[in-house]
Amino acid sequence: MAKAKAGGIAGDQLESIIQRIERLEEEKAALAGDIREVFAEAKGNGFDTKILRQVLKLRKMDKADRQEQDAILELYLNALGMID
């Protein structure tokens, strides 16, 4: 039996969307757990997880953006006297 329309919203369609989102949220939580396990494994093997996270962030950036960010960082560090 179809759910009633309320305010122009079909109940069946809305419930289907909500259920799909809930399933995806469960999958996301499971994946987050898997990622935590991989980071724990990396840490156990002597890798610095903060640096791994930075590497992952940098790999998502395109080359031009990464180069621009590096140049600005170097400029700021130089201005603060942190680079010889």
Secondary structure, 3 states (H helix, E strand, C coil): CCCCEECCEEHHHHHHHHHHHHHHHHHHHHHHHHHHHHHHHHHHCCCCHHHHHHHHHHHHCCHHHHHHHHHHHHHHHHHCCCCC
